[in-house]
Amino acid sequence: MKGFRCRLNDVSPFVEDGTYPFTRRLFIAICRDGTPDETAGIAYVNMLLSKEGQKLVEKAGYVPLR
């Protein structure tokens, strides 16, 4: 793989710039039907996208969006 470098416990620069060859996406679907489940789903997504939530995302091993 062209330009592939691996450093133990430090691969995030390669993930962030798209050169790391293995990725996994996280999708969250919300059913927009006016139910309490919709309200909870929106709150969950908002929490994940918050500053605190992004720290949790990173702690779980994902690359934060923000």
N, CA, C, O and CB atoms as a CASP TS submission, in Angstrom:
PFRMAT TS
TARGET T0000
AUTHOR 0000-0000-0000
METHOD Language model
MODEL 1
PARENT N/A
ATOM      1  N   MET     1       0.837  -1.174   0.000  1.00  0.00           N
ATOM      2  CA  MET     1       0.000   0.000   0.000  1.00  0.00           C
ATOM      3  C   MET     1       0.880   1.234   0.000  1.00  0.00           C
ATOM      4  O   MET     1       1.723   1.416   0.879  1.00  0.00           O
ATOM      5  CB  MET     1      -0.952   0.000   1.205  1.00  0.00           C
ATOM      6  N   LYS     2       0.681   2.045  -0.959  1.00  0.00           N
ATOM      7  CA  LYS     2       1.497   3.242  -1.111  1.00  0.00           C
ATOM      8  C   LYS     2       1.366   4.168   0.103  1.00  0.00           C
ATOM      9  O   LYS     2       0.264   4.540   0.505  1.00  0.00           O
ATOM     10  CB  LYS     2       1.104   3.986  -2.385  1.00  0.00           C
ATOM     11  N   GLY     3       2.491   4.521   0.659  1.00  0.00           N
ATOM     12  CA  GLY     3       2.498   5.468   1.761  1.00  0.00           C
ATOM     13  C   GLY     3       1.988   4.928   3.083  1.00  0.00           C
ATOM     14  O   GLY     3       1.780   5.703   4.016  1.00  0.00           O
ATOM     15  N   PHE     4       1.782   3.630   3.194  1.00  0.00           N
ATOM     16  CA  PHE     4       1.238   3.072   4.434  1.00  0.00           C
ATOM     17  C   PHE     4       2.315   3.036   5.503  1.00  0.00           C
ATOM     18  O   PHE     4       3.404   2.501   5.290  1.00  0.00           O
ATOM     19  CB  PHE     4       0.667   1.657   4.199  1.00  0.00           C
ATOM     20  N   ARG     5       2.002   3.603   6.639  1.00  0.00           N
ATOM     21  CA  ARG     5       2.883   3.562   7.799  1.00  0.00           C
ATOM     22  C   ARG     5       2.041   3.171   8.992  1.00  0.00           C
ATOM     23  O   ARG     5       0.869   3.540   9.072  1.00  0.00           O
ATOM     24  CB  ARG     5       3.604   4.932   8.034  1.00  0.00           C
ATOM     25  N   CYS     6       2.609   2.445   9.902  1.00  0.00           N
ATOM     26  CA  CYS     6       1.865   2.040  11.089  1.00  0.00           C
ATOM     27  C   CYS     6       2.725   2.260  12.314  1.00  0.00           C
ATOM     28  O   CYS     6       3.857   1.782  12.392  1.00  0.00           O
ATOM     29  CB  CYS     6       1.421   0.565  10.994  1.00  0.00           C
ATOM     30  N   ARG     7       2.179   2.985  13.262  1.00  0.00           N
ATOM     31  CA  ARG     7       2.842   3.181  14.539  1.00  0.00           C
ATOM     32  C   ARG     7       1.905   2.663  15.607  1.00  0.00           C
ATOM     33  O   ARG     7       0.736   3.047  15.652  1.00  0.00           O
ATOM     34  CB  ARG     7       3.217   4.683  14.780  1.00  0.00           C
ATOM     35  N   LEU     8       2.400   1.803  16.458  1.00  0.00           N
ATOM     36  CA  LEU     8       1.588   1.217  17.510  1.00  0.00           C
ATOM     37  C   LEU     8       0.930   2.308  18.339  1.00  0.00           C
ATOM     38  O   LEU     8       1.594   3.240  18.793  1.00  0.00           O
ATOM     39  CB  LEU     8       2.434   0.305  18.401  1.00  0.00           C
ATOM     40  N   ASN     9      -0.374   2.188  18.534  1.00  0.00           N
ATOM     41  CA  ASN     9      -1.171   3.110  19.350  1.00  0.00           C
ATOM     42  C   ASN     9      -1.219   4.533  18.804  1.00  0.00           C
ATOM     43  O   ASN     9      -1.578   5.453  19.540  1.00  0.00           O
ATOM     44  CB  ASN     9      -0.628   3.141  20.743  1.00  0.00           C
ATOM     45  N   ASP    10      -0.872   4.740  17.549  1.00  0.00           N
ATOM     46  CA  ASP    10      -0.937   6.093  16.997  1.00  0.00           C
ATOM     47  C   ASP    10      -1.269   6.033  15.514  1.00  0.00           C
ATOM     48  O   ASP    10      -0.426   6.350  14.675  1.00  0.00           O
ATOM     49  CB  ASP    10       0.393   6.844  17.221  1.00  0.00           C
ATOM     50  N   VAL    11      -2.479   5.632  15.190  1.00  0.00           N
ATOM     51  CA  VAL    11      -2.875   5.570  13.791  1.00  0.00           C
ATOM     52  C   VAL    11      -3.865   6.671  13.422  1.00  0.00           C
ATOM     53  O   VAL    11      -4.251   6.783  12.258  1.00  0.00           O
ATOM     54  CB  VAL    11      -3.475   4.218  13.485  1.00  0.00           C
ATOM     55  N   SER    12      -4.279   7.476  14.383  1.00  0.00           N
ATOM     56  CA  SER    12      -5.322   8.461  14.100  1.00  0.00           C
ATOM     57  C   SER    12      -4.967   9.447  12.985  1.00  0.00           C
ATOM     58  O   SER    12      -5.868   9.814  12.231  1.00  0.00           O
ATOM     59  CB  SER    12      -5.628   9.223  15.344  1.00  0.00           C
ATOM     60  N   PRO    13      -3.705   9.907  12.825  1.00  0.00           N
ATOM     61  CA  PRO    13      -3.446  10.816  11.702  1.00  0.00           C
ATOM     62  C   PRO    13      -3.771  10.183  10.362  1.00  0.00           C
ATOM     63  O   PRO    13      -4.237  10.864   9.449  1.00  0.00           O
ATOM     64  CB  PRO    13      -2.000  11.259  11.713  1.00  0.00           C
ATOM     65  N   PHE    14      -3.527   8.875  10.235  1.00  0.00           N
ATOM     66  CA  PHE    14      -3.804   8.189   8.986  1.00  0.00           C
ATOM     67  C   PHE    14      -5.298   7.989   8.771  1.00  0.00           C
ATOM     68  O   PHE    14      -5.771   7.993   7.635  1.00  0.00           O
ATOM     69  CB  PHE    14      -3.094   6.854   8.959  1.00  0.00           C
ATOM     70  N   VAL    15      -6.030   7.817   9.842  1.00  0.00           N
ATOM     71  CA  VAL    15      -7.480   7.684   9.742  1.00  0.00           C
ATOM     72  C   VAL    15      -8.078   9.029   9.335  1.00  0.00           C
ATOM     73  O   VAL    15      -8.932   9.094   8.452  1.00  0.00           O
ATOM     74  CB  VAL    15      -8.091   7.189  11.088  1.00  0.00           C
ATOM     75  N   GLU    16      -7.634  10.078   9.969  1.00  0.00           N
ATOM     76  CA  GLU    16      -8.198  11.402   9.711  1.00  0.00           C
ATOM     77  C   GLU    16      -7.935  11.892   8.295  1.00  0.00           C
ATOM     78  O   GLU    16      -8.795  12.550   7.710  1.00  0.00           O
ATOM     79  CB  GLU    16      -7.643  12.394  10.694  1.00  0.00           C
ATOM     80  N   ASP    17      -6.767  11.589   7.726  1.00  0.00           N
ATOM     81  CA  ASP    17      -6.486  12.085   6.379  1.00  0.00           C
ATOM     82  C   ASP    17      -6.890  11.099   5.283  1.00  0.00           C
ATOM     83  O   ASP    17      -6.664  11.351   4.099  1.00  0.00           O
ATOM     84  CB  ASP    17      -5.016  12.403   6.250  1.00  0.00           C
ATOM     85  N   GLY    18      -7.494   9.965   5.686  1.00  0.00           N
ATOM     86  CA  GLY    18      -8.033   9.024   4.711  1.00  0.00           C
ATOM     87  C   GLY    18      -7.033   8.023   4.165  1.00  0.00           C
ATOM     88  O   GLY    18      -7.385   7.241   3.282  1.00  0.00           O
ATOM     89  N   THR    19      -5.789   8.016   4.657  1.00  0.00           N
ATOM     90  CA  THR    19      -4.809   7.088   4.126  1.00  0.00           C
ATOM     91  C   THR    19      -4.785   5.754   4.854  1.00  0.00           C
ATOM     92  O   THR    19      -4.148   4.814   4.379  1.00  0.00           O
ATOM     93  CB  THR    19      -3.458   7.704   4.180  1.00  0.00           C
ATOM     94  N   TYR    20      -5.457   5.644   5.987  1.00  0.00           N
ATOM     95  CA  TYR    20      -5.519   4.371   6.701  1.00  0.00           C
ATOM     96  C   TYR    20      -6.457   3.446   5.931  1.00  0.00           C
ATOM     97  O   TYR    20      -7.582   3.841   5.627  1.00  0.00           O
ATOM     98  CB  TYR    20      -6.004   4.566   8.185  1.00  0.00           C
ATOM     99  N   PRO    21      -6.026   2.219   5.606  1.00  0.00           N
ATOM    100  CA  PRO    21      -6.793   1.387   4.678  1.00  0.00           C
ATOM    101  C   PRO    21      -8.044   0.718   5.244  1.00  0.00           C
ATOM    102  O   PRO    21      -8.861   0.214   4.472  1.00  0.00           O
ATOM    103  CB  PRO    21      -5.916   0.347   4.154  1.00  0.00           C
ATOM    104  N   PHE    22      -8.217   0.696   6.544  1.00  0.00           N
ATOM    105  CA  PHE    22      -9.373   0.017   7.127  1.00  0.00           C
ATOM    106  C   PHE    22     -10.238   1.034   7.862  1.00  0.00           C
ATOM    107  O   PHE    22      -9.740   1.794   8.694  1.00  0.00           O
ATOM    108  CB  PHE    22      -8.926  -1.121   8.087  1.00  0.00           C
ATOM    109  N   THR    23     -11.506   1.047   7.562  1.00  0.00           N
ATOM    110  CA  THR    23     -12.411   1.980   8.227  1.00  0.00           C
ATOM    111  C   THR    23     -13.691   1.263   8.605  1.00  0.00           C
ATOM    112  O   THR    23     -14.006   0.193   8.083  1.00  0.00           O
ATOM    113  CB  THR    23     -12.717   3.195   7.325  1.00  0.00           C
ATOM    114  N   ARG    24     -14.414   1.868   9.514  1.00  0.00           N
ATOM    115  CA  ARG    24     -15.722   1.361   9.923  1.00  0.00           C
ATOM    116  C   ARG    24     -16.582   2.595  10.171  1.00  0.00           C
ATOM    117  O   ARG    24     -16.180   3.505  10.895  1.00  0.00           O
ATOM    118  CB  ARG    24     -15.633   0.422  11.215  1.00  0.00           C
ATOM    119  N   ARG    25     -17.734   2.618   9.584  1.00  0.00           N
ATOM    120  CA  ARG    25     -18.636   3.755   9.752  1.00  0.00           C
ATOM    121  C   ARG    25     -19.684   3.447  10.801  1.00  0.00           C
ATOM    122  O   ARG    25     -20.064   2.293  11.002  1.00  0.00           O
ATOM    123  CB  ARG    25     -19.307   4.120   8.424  1.00  0.00           C
ATOM    124  N   LEU    26     -20.139   4.477  11.455  1.00  0.00           N
ATOM    125  CA  LEU    26     -21.194   4.348  12.451  1.00  0.00           C
ATOM    126  C   LEU    26     -22.400   5.133  11.951  1.00  0.00           C
ATOM    127  O   LEU    26     -22.317   6.345  11.753  1.00  0.00           O
ATOM    128  CB  LEU    26     -20.724   4.857  13.861  1.00  0.00           C
ATOM    129  N   PHE    27     -23.509   4.450  11.748  1.00  0.00           N
ATOM    130  CA  PHE    27     -24.740   5.091  11.295  1.00  0.00           C
ATOM    131  C   PHE    27     -25.771   5.051  12.414  1.00  0.00           C
ATOM    132  O   PHE    27     -25.888   4.054  13.126  1.00  0.00           O
ATOM    133  CB  PHE    27     -25.289   4.403  10.019  1.00  0.00           C
ATOM    134  N   ILE    28     -26.503   6.120  12.561  1.00  0.00           N
ATOM    135  CA  ILE    28     -27.596   6.166  13.525  1.00  0.00           C
ATOM    136  C   ILE    28     -28.835   6.598  12.757  1.00  0.00           C
ATOM    137  O   ILE    28     -28.869   7.682  12.174  1.00  0.00           O
ATOM    138  CB  ILE    28     -27.284   7.143  14.730  1.00  0.00           C
ATOM    139  N   ALA    29     -29.845   5.749  12.759  1.00  0.00           N
ATOM    140  CA  ALA    29     -31.089   6.034  12.042  1.00  0.00           C
ATOM    141  C   ALA    29     -32.158   6.471  13.035  1.00  0.00           C
ATOM    142  O   ALA    29     -32.296   5.902  14.118  1.00  0.00           O
ATOM    143  CB  ALA    29     -31.565   4.791  11.236  1.00  0.00           C
ATOM    144  N   ILE    30     -32.908   7.490  12.643  1.00  0.00           N
ATOM    145  CA  ILE    30     -33.999   7.995  13.476  1.00  0.00           C
ATOM    146  C   ILE    30     -35.283   7.916  12.660  1.00  0.00           C
ATOM    147  O   ILE    30     -35.366   8.463  11.561  1.00  0.00           O
ATOM    148  CB  ILE    30     -33.724   9.465  13.962  1.00  0.00           C
ATOM    149  N   CYS    31     -36.268   7.239  13.201  1.00  0.00           N
ATOM    150  CA  CYS    31     -37.569   7.162  12.551  1.00  0.00           C
ATOM    151  C   CYS    31     -38.329   8.452  12.862  1.00  0.00           C
ATOM    152  O   CYS    31     -38.659   8.716  14.018  1.00  0.00           O
ATOM    153  CB  CYS    31     -38.371   5.898  13.024  1.00  0.00           C
ATOM    154  N   ARG    32     -38.600   9.240  11.849  1.00  0.00           N
ATOM    155  CA  ARG    32     -39.289  10.526  12.012  1.00  0.00           C
ATOM    156  C   ARG    32     -40.798  10.305  12.010  1.00  0.00           C
ATOM    157  O   ARG    32     -41.476  10.518  11.006  1.00  0.00           O
ATOM    158  CB  ARG    32     -38.885  11.522  10.885  1.00  0.00           C
ATOM    159  N   ASP    33     -41.307   9.866  13.174  1.00  0.00           N
ATOM    160  CA  ASP    33     -42.731   9.550  13.238  1.00  0.00           C
ATOM    161  C   ASP    33     -43.455  10.241  14.392  1.00  0.00           C
ATOM    162  O   ASP    33     -44.603   9.912  14.688  1.00  0.00           O
ATOM    163  CB  ASP    33     -42.910   8.066  13.357  1.00  0.00           C
ATOM    164  N   GLY    34     -42.786  11.201  15.048  1.00  0.00           N
ATOM    165  CA  GLY    34     -43.428  11.958  16.113  1.00  0.00           C
ATOM    166  C   GLY    34     -43.594  11.213  17.423  1.00  0.00           C
ATOM    167  O   GLY    34     -44.315  11.676  18.306  1.00  0.00           O
ATOM    168  N   THR    35     -42.940  10.065  17.570  1.00  0.00           N
ATOM    169  CA  THR    35     -43.065   9.280  18.797  1.00  0.00           C
ATOM    170  C   THR    35     -41.962   9.666  19.794  1.00  0.00           C
ATOM    171  O   THR    35     -41.023  10.378  19.439  1.00  0.00           O
ATOM    172  CB  THR    35     -43.000   7.765  18.480  1.00  0.00           C
ATOM    173  N   PRO    36     -42.080   9.195  21.033  1.00  0.00           N
ATOM    174  CA  PRO    36     -41.005   9.421  21.999  1.00  0.00           C
ATOM    175  C   PRO    36     -39.666   8.819  21.536  1.00  0.00           C
ATOM    176  O   PRO    36     -38.604   9.322  21.902  1.00  0.00           O
ATOM    177  CB  PRO    36     -41.396   8.831  23.351  1.00  0.00           C
ATOM    178  N   ASP    37     -39.716   7.755  20.741  1.00  0.00           N
ATOM    179  CA  ASP    37     -38.477   7.181  20.204  1.00  0.00           C
ATOM    180  C   ASP    37     -37.754   8.182  19.297  1.00  0.00           C
ATOM    181  O   ASP    37     -36.526   8.262  19.309  1.00  0.00           O
ATOM    182  CB  ASP    37     -38.781   5.886  19.425  1.00  0.00           C
ATOM    183  N   GLU    38     -38.510   8.930  18.526  1.00  0.00           N
ATOM    184  CA  GLU    38     -37.904   9.956  17.677  1.00  0.00           C
ATOM    185  C   GLU    38     -37.230  11.014  18.544  1.00  0.00           C
ATOM    186  O   GLU    38     -36.095  11.406  18.271  1.00  0.00           O
ATOM    187  CB  GLU    38     -38.965  10.605  16.756  1.00  0.00           C
ATOM    188  N   THR    39     -37.905  11.469  19.564  1.00  0.00           N
ATOM    189  CA  THR    39     -37.353  12.481  20.464  1.00  0.00           C
ATOM    190  C   THR    39     -36.072  11.980  21.119  1.00  0.00           C
ATOM    191  O   THR    39     -35.087  12.713  21.211  1.00  0.00           O
ATOM    192  CB  THR    39     -38.382  12.864  21.539  1.00  0.00           C
ATOM    193  N   ALA    40     -36.087  10.738  21.568  1.00  0.00           N
ATOM    194  CA  ALA    40     -34.905  10.144  22.196  1.00  0.00           C
ATOM    195  C   ALA    40     -33.765  10.007  21.187  1.00  0.00           C
ATOM    196  O   ALA    40     -32.608  10.259  21.523  1.00  0.00           O
ATOM    197  CB  ALA    40     -35.248   8.768  22.797  1.00  0.00           C
ATOM    198  N   GLY    41     -34.077   9.617  19.978  1.00  0.00           N
ATOM    199  CA  GLY    41     -33.055   9.465  18.936  1.00  0.00           C
ATOM    200  C   GLY    41     -32.387  10.778  18.601  1.00  0.00           C
ATOM    201  O   GLY    41     -31.168  10.841  18.446  1.00  0.00           O
ATOM    202  N   ILE    42     -33.181  11.824  18.490  1.00  0.00           N
ATOM    203  CA  ILE    42     -32.626  13.148  18.207  1.00  0.00           C
ATOM    204  C   ILE    42     -31.743  13.618  19.360  1.00  0.00           C
ATOM    205  O   ILE    42     -30.669  14.175  19.133  1.00  0.00           O
ATOM    206  CB  ILE    42     -33.755  14.164  17.953  1.00  0.00           C
ATOM    207  N   ALA    43     -32.187  13.397  20.582  1.00  0.00           N
ATOM    208  CA  ALA    43     -31.388  13.769  21.751  1.00  0.00           C
ATOM    209  C   ALA    43     -30.068  12.999  21.767  1.00  0.00           C
ATOM    210  O   ALA    43     -29.024  13.561  22.098  1.00  0.00           O
ATOM    211  CB  ALA    43     -32.175  13.505  23.052  1.00  0.00           C
ATOM    212  N   TYR    44     -30.112  11.723  21.410  1.00  0.00           N
ATOM    213  CA  TYR    44     -28.912  10.884  21.377  1.00  0.00           C
ATOM    214  C   TYR    44     -27.910  11.401  20.343  1.00  0.00           C
ATOM    215  O   TYR    44     -26.720  11.522  20.631  1.00  0.00           O
ATOM    216  CB  TYR    44     -29.288   9.423  21.065  1.00  0.00           C
ATOM    217  N   VAL    45     -28.393  11.701  19.155  1.00  0.00           N
ATOM    218  CA  VAL    45     -27.519  12.226  18.106  1.00  0.00           C
ATOM    219  C   VAL    45     -26.928  13.571  18.533  1.00  0.00           C
ATOM    220  O   VAL    45     -25.734  13.808  18.353  1.00  0.00           O
ATOM    221  CB  VAL    45     -28.293  12.376  16.776  1.00  0.00           C
ATOM    222  N   ASN    46     -27.748  14.440  19.089  1.00  0.00           N
ATOM    223  CA  ASN    46     -27.242  15.734  19.553  1.00  0.00           C
ATOM    224  C   ASN    46     -26.174  15.570  20.630  1.00  0.00           C
ATOM    225  O   ASN    46     -25.195  16.317  20.655  1.00  0.00           O
ATOM    226  CB  ASN    46     -28.388  16.587  20.088  1.00  0.00           C
ATOM    227  N   MET    47     -26.358  14.599  21.517  1.00  0.00           N
ATOM    228  CA  MET    47     -25.360  14.340  22.547  1.00  0.00           C
ATOM    229  C   MET    47     -24.062  13.839  21.904  1.00  0.00           C
ATOM    230  O   MET    47     -22.976  14.287  22.274  1.00  0.00           O
ATOM    231  CB  MET    47     -25.894  13.311  23.574  1.00  0.00           C
ATOM    232  N   LEU    48     -24.170  12.912  20.944  1.00  0.00           N
ATOM    233  CA  LEU    48     -22.970  12.397  20.289  1.00  0.00           C
ATOM    234  C   LEU    48     -22.204  13.481  19.546  1.00  0.00           C
ATOM    235  O   LEU    48     -20.977  13.428  19.471  1.00  0.00           O
ATOM    236  CB  LEU    48     -23.340  11.291  19.331  1.00  0.00           C
ATOM    237  N   LEU    49     -22.913  14.462  18.996  1.00  0.00           N
ATOM    238  CA  LEU    49     -22.268  15.527  18.240  1.00  0.00           C
ATOM    239  C   LEU    49     -21.779  16.677  19.115  1.00  0.00           C
ATOM    240  O   LEU    49     -21.073  17.564  18.635  1.00  0.00           O
ATOM    241  CB  LEU    49     -23.215  16.056  17.208  1.00  0.00           C
ATOM    242  N   SER    50     -22.147  16.668  20.391  1.00  0.00           N
ATOM    243  CA  SER    50     -21.688  17.716  21.307  1.00  0.00           C
ATOM    244  C   SER    50     -20.202  17.528  21.616  1.00  0.00           C
ATOM    245  O   SER    50     -19.619  16.494  21.291  1.00  0.00           O
ATOM    246  CB  SER    50     -22.520  17.702  22.617  1.00  0.00           C
ATOM    247  N   LYS    51     -19.608  18.515  22.235  1.00  0.00           N
ATOM    248  CA  LYS    51     -18.194  18.441  22.608  1.00  0.00           C
ATOM    249  C   LYS    51     -17.935  17.231  23.514  1.00  0.00           C
ATOM    250  O   LYS    51     -16.984  16.479  23.301  1.00  0.00           O
ATOM    251  CB  LYS    51     -17.754  19.744  23.315  1.00  0.00           C
ATOM    252  N   GLU    52     -18.786  17.055  24.518  1.00  0.00           N
ATOM    253  CA  GLU    52     -18.652  15.918  25.433  1.00  0.00           C
ATOM    254  C   GLU    52     -18.860  14.592  24.695  1.00  0.00           C
ATOM    255  O   GLU    52     -18.131  13.624  24.912  1.00  0.00           O
ATOM    256  CB  GLU    52     -19.659  16.041  26.592  1.00  0.00           C
ATOM    257  N   GLY    53     -19.869  14.569  23.818  1.00  0.00           N
ATOM    258  CA  GLY    53     -20.157  13.362  23.058  1.00  0.00           C
ATOM    259  C   GLY    53     -19.019  12.966  22.143  1.00  0.00           C
ATOM    260  O   GLY    53     -18.727  11.779  21.998  1.00  0.00           O
ATOM    261  N   GLN    54     -18.365  13.949  21.518  1.00  0.00           N
ATOM    262  CA  GLN    54     -17.244  13.661  20.646  1.00  0.00           C
ATOM    263  C   GLN    54     -16.061  13.080  21.424  1.00  0.00           C
ATOM    264  O   GLN    54     -15.301  12.271  20.894  1.00  0.00           O
ATOM    265  CB  GLN    54     -16.821  14.921  19.910  1.00  0.00           C
ATOM    266  N   LYS    55     -15.913  13.491  22.662  1.00  0.00           N
ATOM    267  CA  LYS    55     -14.884  12.895  23.521  1.00  0.00           C
ATOM    268  C   LYS    55     -15.212  11.426  23.783  1.00  0.00           C
ATOM    269  O   LYS    55     -14.322  10.576  23.781  1.00  0.00           O
ATOM    270  CB  LYS    55     -14.766  13.673  24.861  1.00  0.00           C
ATOM    271  N   LEU    56     -16.493  11.135  24.008  1.00  0.00           N
ATOM    272  CA  LEU    56     -16.915   9.748  24.222  1.00  0.00           C
ATOM    273  C   LEU    56     -16.721   8.909  22.961  1.00  0.00           C
ATOM    274  O   LEU    56     -16.308   7.752  23.034  1.00  0.00           O
ATOM    275  CB  LEU    56     -18.384   9.701  24.662  1.00  0.00           C
ATOM    276  N   VAL    57     -17.020   9.496  21.816  1.00  0.00           N
ATOM    277  CA  VAL    57     -16.832   8.810  20.539  1.00  0.00           C
ATOM    278  C   VAL    57     -15.359   8.433  20.375  1.00  0.00           C
ATOM    279  O   VAL    57     -15.037   7.306  19.999  1.00  0.00           O
ATOM    280  CB  VAL    57     -17.305   9.703  19.355  1.00  0.00           C
ATOM    281  N   GLU    58     -14.472   9.385  20.661  1.00  0.00           N
ATOM    282  CA  GLU    58     -13.041   9.128  20.533  1.00  0.00           C
ATOM    283  C   GLU    58     -12.581   8.062  21.547  1.00  0.00           C
ATOM    284  O   GLU    58     -11.781   7.185  21.221  1.00  0.00           O
ATOM    285  CB  GLU    58     -12.246  10.438  20.732  1.00  0.00           C
ATOM    286  N   LYS    59     -13.098   8.156  22.766  1.00  0.00           N
ATOM    287  CA  LYS    59     -12.747   7.178  23.798  1.00  0.00           C
ATOM    288  C   LYS    59     -13.179   5.762  23.390  1.00  0.00           C
ATOM    289  O   LYS    59     -12.530   4.782  23.754  1.00  0.00           O
ATOM    290  CB  LYS    59     -13.398   7.564  25.140  1.00  0.00           C
ATOM    291  N   ALA    60     -14.273   5.665  22.636  1.00  0.00           N
ATOM    292  CA  ALA    60     -14.771   4.362  22.174  1.00  0.00           C
ATOM    293  C   ALA    60     -13.976   3.826  20.991  1.00  0.00           C
ATOM    294  O   ALA    60     -14.221   2.708  20.537  1.00  0.00           O
ATOM    295  CB  ALA    60     -16.237   4.470  21.791  1.00  0.00           C
ATOM    296  N   GLY    61     -13.023   4.613  20.487  1.00  0.00           N
ATOM    297  CA  GLY    61     -12.178   4.136  19.404  1.00  0.00           C
ATOM    298  C   GLY    61     -12.542   4.652  18.036  1.00  0.00           C
ATOM    299  O   GLY    61     -11.928   4.251  17.047  1.00  0.00           O
ATOM    300  N   TYR    62     -13.526   5.534  17.947  1.00  0.00           N
ATOM    301  CA  TYR    62     -13.901   6.127  16.670  1.00  0.00           C
ATOM    302  C   TYR    62     -13.190   7.468  16.500  1.00  0.00           C
ATOM    303  O   TYR    62     -12.699   8.042  17.471  1.00  0.00           O
ATOM    304  CB  TYR    62     -15.438   6.305  16.575  1.00  0.00           C
ATOM    305  N   VAL    63     -13.137   7.955  15.285  1.00  0.00           N
ATOM    306  CA  VAL    63     -12.568   9.272  15.011  1.00  0.00           C
ATOM    307  C   VAL    63     -13.696  10.285  15.122  1.00  0.00           C
ATOM    308  O   VAL    63     -14.702  10.162  14.423  1.00  0.00           O
ATOM    309  CB  VAL    63     -11.883   9.328  13.594  1.00  0.00           C
ATOM    310  N   PRO    64     -13.550  11.283  15.984  1.00  0.00           N
ATOM    311  CA  PRO    64     -14.611  12.268  16.144  1.00  0.00           C
ATOM    312  C   PRO    64     -14.820  13.092  14.859  1.00  0.00           C
ATOM    313  O   PRO    64     -13.889  13.302  14.082  1.00  0.00           O
ATOM    314  CB  PRO    64     -14.288  13.196  17.318  1.00  0.00           C
ATOM    315  N   LEU    65     -16.044  13.543  14.664  1.00  0.00           N
ATOM    316  CA  LEU    65     -16.349  14.367  13.493  1.00  0.00           C
ATOM    317  C   LEU    65     -15.956  15.822  13.685  1.00  0.00           C
ATOM    318  O   LEU    65     -15.676  16.538  12.724  1.00  0.00           O
ATOM    319  CB  LEU    65     -17.819  14.283  13.171  1.00  0.00           C
ATOM    320  N   ARG    66     -15.941  16.244  14.938  1.00  0.00           N
ATOM    321  CA  ARG    66     -15.665  17.655  15.224  1.00  0.00           C
ATOM    322  C   ARG    66     -14.473  17.789  16.111  1.00  0.00           C
ATOM    323  O   ARG    66     -14.087  18.903  16.462  1.00  0.00           O
ATOM    324  CB  ARG    66     -16.860  18.328  15.864  1.00  0.00           C
TER
END
